[in-house]
Amino acid sequence: MSGAIVVGYTATDAGLDAAALGARLARSLDARLHLVIVLPAEGTRSAVVPPERAYEDLIRGQAKKWLADAMTRLPQDLTRSGHVRLAESFAEGLIAAGEEFGARLIVVGAAAGAILGRHRLGGVASALLHSSPIPVALAPSGMADQGDEVVPRITAALGTRAGADVLLDEAVALAADSTSPLRLVSLVPFDVPPGLDTGAIRVVAGGHADDVLAAAREGLPPEITATVEQAPGDSVEDAVSHLSWLPGEVILVGSSRLAQPRRLFLGSTAAKMLHVLPVPMIVVPRTRSGAKVEGDLA
């Protein structure tokens, strides 16, 4: 069994989407799936209305019922468990659970009002993206309707700035462990200094594509295919819209240079991609062990 997947669960459509993505990832990676409901800790409750034990027991009991119902919806061949946790915030509780279980990924759903098949960041996802040392997977709206098959392909969006090597290593590791094909998408045309002429951009982009493909193939078992594409288009959104996507595939992006070491922050390029992506996005911390780096990847 390869690590664990922690899902931030709520008894909502977004919670079902997160659970569905978590199940797909767990099955692909042969990982244990943990559904986690986070309730407010005592210190976060109103001092005006003191909490009553009976009320607390009622809320905790309801959360356990929601988890039990969610567990029956999951594929029965998965190794899974449900947990009710207390924390000052939902994000804090998920990070604590992720660290406790040695999670490879923390999964959350889209905020209410998201267009079907698209992303919308809510408070929990935003908090995670600003603080999690663990990669965060964002499920688009409607993920629960896509079935529970394995991930058919892993795409990684790679630029040239600091942290790209960490992102590439994570993409290679996920592809190897899931035995999924790996597609590398070069973001070099959107990652070069302003004013560079078109010919120079082509040279830089071509060299970068060759380098990352060679590095990926070096780290993958021979039976797993790796390909590289240069994102077409005049903008990041245009490029993402013109890429082909398989139902259920995932894309990996790096975190911003503004993030603290080993923490996530969605950079401007990744944020633009998120608006038009029809597939789950996994945001990867930009360092492995807390070593400081400079630059911005996404």
C-alpha positions, 0 to 999 in steps of 0.5 A: 500500500502506497501512503494515504489519501485524506479527503476533507468530507462534508455532507454536500455535493462538494464532499461527494466530489472530493470523496470520488476524487479521493477514491480514484487516487487511492485506487490508482496509487493503492493507498488507504483512503481517510474521510475526515469531517472537521468540527469546531474545537471548543475554543472556536465556539461562541462564549455567549452560548456555552456549548452543551454536552448533549449538543456536542454529542448530537453534532458528533453523532450526526457527523459519524452518520454522514461518514458512515453513509459516505463509506457505503457509497465508496467502492467496497474494494478500497481500504478506507476509514472515517474520522471526526476531528476537532480543530480551530479550522477545517483546514487546520484539522485536515493538515493535522490528519494528513500529517498523522496518517502520512498522507500523500495528498489532501483532497477537497471539493469546489465551493458552492456555485461552481459551474459543472465540471469546473473549479471554484475555490472556497474558504477551506481550499484557499486556507489549505493552499496557503498553509499545507505542507502536503500536496492538495488535490482540488476536485471540480464540480461533478466529479462524483458523476465520473465513476471510480476508475483509475487515473487514466493519465497524469499531466504536469505543467512545467515552467523553468523557474525554481521548484520545477525539479520538485514538481517533475519528481512528484509527477514521475513518482505519481505516474510510476506508482499509479502506472499511468502515462505521464504527459508533460506540458511546457509553460515556457512560452508564458515563463520567459522574460518579456520582450524575447522574440518569437524565435528565441522563445521557440529555441528555449521552449524546445530545449526545455521540452527535450530536457524534461522529457529525458529526465522523466523517462530516466525516472520512469519504469520502461513500460510507462510512457512519457510525452511532452507538449508545448502549450499552444495559445496566446495566453495560459487560459487559451493554452489550457483550453486547447489541450486535450483532456481525458475524463478523470486525468489530473494535472500537477502544478507548482506553488508560487515563489511567494509561498513559505518553504514547504507550503503551498500558494497558488501562483498567478499562472496556476490560478489562471489555469484553474478557471478553465480546467475541466480536470482535477488540479494537484498543487505541489509544495515547491521544496522537499525538505524546507530548503529555501528557493527563489523564483516562481513556478506557477 
